[in-house]
Amino acid sequence: MVCSDTIAVWLRAFASVAALVLAGCAGLGPNACAPGLQRMVQTQLFFGRNVAGRFMVSDDEWRRFLDEEVTPRYPAGFSVSDIDGQYRNAGGMIARERSKQLLIISAGGDKAKLDAIRDAYKRRFSQESVLLVESPVCAAF
């Protein structure tokens, strides 16, 4: 037979552990980052490389674009990936093309810089659009 004092001790211990666990979870919250990380914005830009009237944006043209338009606005750094894209163009046709994905992690509030990059690419390479995607992330450098 178990003594009622023993049961009371176990119940208090269980309640204490449960309270600690719940307090730890509540401390993070839905918008908080783990220790050592901070809230930032992950921005992805998608650049199609097909150009009307010619084959595609060359590697040299892409590097020049990065040097002239992206690096001055994001000198701290960014990443670039080669990707294959597909979309429905303004004429309603499915278009497939080699593309570039630009990934930037920043504090956010970059609308003017991002719009300038997108506009420059569309103007320089006769593009209909440059896709912009932004997501909140937790990050550290």
C-alpha positions in Angstrom: 0.0 0.0 0.0 1.3 3.4 -1.0 1.4 6.1 1.6 -0.6 9.3 0.9 2.5 11.4 1.7 4.4 9.6 -1.1 1.7 10.3 -3.6 1.7 14.0 -2.6 5.4 14.2 -3.1 5.2 12.6 -6.5 2.3 14.9 -7.5 4.3 18.0 -6.4 7.4 16.8 -8.3 5.3 16.1 -11.5 3.6 19.5 -11.2 7.0 21.3 -10.8 8.5 19.5 -13.9 5.4 20.2 -16.0 5.5 23.9 -15.0 9.2 24.2 -16.0 8.5 22.5 -19.3 5.6 24.8 -20.1 7.4 27.9 -19.0 10.3 27.1 -21.3 7.9 26.6 -24.3 6.0 29.7 -23.5 9.2 31.8 -23.3 9.9 31.2 -27.0 6.5 32.2 -28.4 5.5 31.9 -32.0 7.6 34.8 -33.2 10.7 34.3 -31.1 14.0 32.9 -32.2 16.2 30.4 -30.4 19.1 31.8 -28.4 21.8 33.1 -30.6 19.5 33.7 -33.5 17.6 36.9 -34.5 14.5 37.7 -36.5 15.4 38.5 -40.1 13.9 38.4 -43.6 14.8 35.9 -46.2 14.3 37.4 -49.7 14.4 35.3 -52.9 14.5 36.8 -56.3 14.0 34.7 -59.4 15.5 35.9 -62.7 14.6 34.2 -66.0 17.5 34.1 -68.4 15.6 33.8 -71.8 15.7 37.1 -73.7 13.4 37.8 -76.6 15.3 37.8 -79.9 18.3 35.9 -78.6 19.3 32.8 -76.7 19.8 33.8 -73.1 21.5 36.1 -70.6 25.1 35.0 -70.6 27.2 34.2 -67.5 29.3 37.4 -68.2 26.1 39.5 -68.4 24.8 38.0 -65.2 28.1 38.7 -63.4 28.0 42.3 -64.6 24.4 42.7 -63.4 25.4 41.4 -60.0 28.5 43.7 -59.9 26.5 46.8 -61.0 23.1 46.3 -59.4 23.1 43.8 -56.5 26.6 44.1 -54.9 26.3 47.9 -54.3 23.0 47.3 -52.6 24.0 44.2 -50.6 27.7 44.5 -50.0 27.5 42.2 -46.9 26.7 39.3 -49.2 24.1 37.1 -50.9 23.9 33.7 -52.6 23.1 32.8 -56.2 21.8 29.4 -57.5 21.2 28.1 -61.0 17.7 26.8 -61.3 15.2 25.7 -64.0 11.9 27.6 -64.0 8.5 27.3 -65.6 5.7 29.9 -65.8 2.7 31.0 -67.8 3.8 34.1 -69.8 1.6 37.1 -70.7 0.5 35.4 -73.9 -0.8 32.4 -71.9 1.8 30.0 -73.0 3.9 27.8 -70.7 7.5 28.9 -70.8 10.5 27.0 -69.4 13.9 28.6 -69.0 17.2 28.5 -67.2 17.0 30.9 -64.3 19.0 32.4 -61.4 17.8 32.5 -57.8 19.2 35.3 -55.6 18.9 34.7 -51.9 19.4 37.6 -49.4 19.1 37.4 -45.6 18.7 40.9 -44.1 17.0 42.9 -41.4 14.3 43.7 -43.8 12.8 47.0 -45.0 14.6 46.7 -48.3 11.6 47.4 -50.7 13.3 50.3 -52.5 16.6 48.3 -53.1 14.7 45.2 -54.2 12.5 47.2 -56.6 15.5 48.9 -58.1 17.2 45.5 -58.7 14.0 44.0 -60.2 13.4 47.0 -62.4 17.0 47.1 -63.6 16.9 43.4 -64.6 13.6 43.8 -66.4 14.8 46.8 -68.3 18.2 45.4 -69.2 17.1 42.0 -70.3 13.5 42.7 -71.6 11.8 40.6 -68.9 8.1 40.6 -68.1 8.8 40.1 -64.4 11.2 39.1 -61.6 9.6 37.1 -58.9 10.1 38.3 -55.3 9.4 36.1 -52.3 10.0 37.2 -48.7 9.7 35.0 -45.6 10.5 35.7 -41.9 13.4 33.6 -40.6 15.6 33.2 -37.6 19.3 33.6 -38.5 22.8 34.5 -37.2 26.0 35.5 -39.0 
